[in-house]
Each structure stands twice: as structure tokens, then as C-alpha cells.
Amino acid sequence: MRNRSIKCKELKRVQKLRYQGIRVNSICPSMTLTDSVRKWSKEVPEQEKAVEEAIPLERMGRVEEQANTAVWLCSNKAGIYNWSYSFCRCW
């Protein structure tokens, strides 16, 4: 029940922002191939393989892909999206 009340409070805040022309979205990425992850992958290659097998496209997301998602959410092309969560799971 607590989660529901938190979501209602968040929704009310977002609704107020909507009238100011502000959209609120978030990106929830899966494992991303950053420099630190590349280093980890070299140190523990078997875990890298396990992570990639758990992702439907069987690869980690790239930083550019997440950046493109953020840019799109900020653009007018994503005008209908408000209070949404974009899951970058390499589907």
C-alpha cells in the first residue's frame, strides 16, 4: 500500500509540472558497456557471458544507445510520453 501512495504523490507532482510544459521520464538501463564494465569483463569473462545470456539480444547496452533514448525523450517526438520509464534492456 505504501508504494501506491508514493506513486500517487509522484503522479500529482508530475501533473503539476505538466501544466508548465515539463515532461518527467526516466531511463532504467540494464548492464551498460562502459570502460569499467569492459575492465570487469576482462577480469571475469565467465560472468560477462552469464550477464549477456540473460539479456534478450545477448549483449550489453551501449552508452550511445542510452544517450539516444535520453535525447529522444527530451525531444518533441516523445511529446506523448510523460511519467514513463524507458527500460533499455536490449530487447
C-alpha positions as CSV (number, residue, x, y, z in Angstrom):
1,M,0.0,0.0,0.0
2,R,2.9,2.3,0.7
3,N,4.2,2.1,-2.9
4,R,0.8,3.0,-4.2
5,S,0.7,6.2,-2.0
6,I,4.2,7.1,-3.1
7,K,3.2,6.7,-6.8
8,C,0.1,8.8,-6.2
9,K,2.2,11.6,-4.7
10,E,4.7,11.4,-7.6
11,L,1.8,11.5,-10.1
12,K,0.4,14.6,-8.5
13,R,3.8,16.3,-8.8
14,V,4.1,15.3,-12.4
15,Q,0.6,16.5,-13.2
16,K,1.5,20.0,-11.8
17,L,4.7,20.1,-13.9
18,R,2.7,19.1,-17.0
19,Y,0.9,22.5,-16.9
20,Q,4.3,24.2,-17.0
21,G,5.3,22.3,-20.2
22,I,7.6,19.9,-18.3
23,R,7.7,16.2,-19.0
24,V,9.1,13.8,-16.5
25,N,10.6,10.5,-17.6
26,S,13.4,8.1,-16.6
27,I,15.7,5.6,-18.2
28,C,16.3,2.4,-16.4
29,P,19.2,0.7,-18.2
30,S,20.4,-2.8,-17.9
31,M,24.2,-3.6,-17.9
32,T,25.9,-1.0,-20.0
33,L,29.3,-1.5,-21.7
34,T,31.2,1.3,-20.0
35,D,35.0,1.5,-19.5
36,S,34.7,0.0,-16.0
37,V,32.5,-2.8,-17.3
38,R,35.0,-3.6,-20.1
39,K,37.7,-3.9,-17.4
40,W,35.5,-6.1,-15.3
41,S,34.7,-8.3,-18.4
42,K,38.4,-8.9,-19.0
43,E,38.9,-9.9,-15.3
44,V,35.8,-12.2,-15.1
45,P,34.8,-13.3,-18.6
46,E,32.5,-16.1,-17.4
47,Q,30.3,-13.5,-15.5
48,E,30.2,-11.3,-18.6
49,K,28.9,-14.3,-20.6
50,A,26.2,-15.0,-18.0
51,V,25.1,-11.4,-18.0
52,E,24.8,-11.3,-21.8
53,E,22.9,-14.6,-21.9
54,A,20.3,-13.0,-19.5
55,I,19.7,-10.2,-21.9
56,P,17.3,-11.0,-24.8
57,L,19.7,-9.6,-27.5
58,E,22.5,-11.4,-25.7
59,R,24.6,-8.3,-25.5
60,M,25.1,-5.3,-23.2
61,G,23.7,-1.9,-24.0
62,R,26.0,0.8,-25.4
63,V,26.3,4.2,-23.8
64,E,25.3,5.8,-27.1
65,E,22.0,3.8,-27.1
66,Q,21.1,5.1,-23.7
67,A,22.1,8.7,-24.7
68,N,19.9,8.4,-27.8
69,T,17.0,7.3,-25.7
70,A,17.5,10.3,-23.4
71,V,17.7,12.7,-26.3
72,W,14.6,11.2,-27.8
73,L,12.6,11.6,-24.5
74,C,13.7,15.2,-24.4
75,S,12.5,15.9,-28.0
76,N,9.1,16.8,-29.2
77,K,9.0,13.4,-31.0
78,A,8.3,11.9,-27.5
79,G,5.7,14.5,-26.7
80,I,3.0,12.0,-25.6
81,Y,5.4,10.3,-23.1
82,N,5.1,11.7,-19.6
83,W,5.9,10.0,-16.3
84,S,7.2,6.9,-18.2
85,Y,10.1,4.6,-17.5
86,S,12.2,3.5,-20.5
87,F,13.8,0.2,-19.9
88,C,17.0,-0.2,-22.0
89,R,17.2,-4.0,-21.9
90,C,18.5,-4.6,-25.4
91,W,15.3,-6.3,-26.5
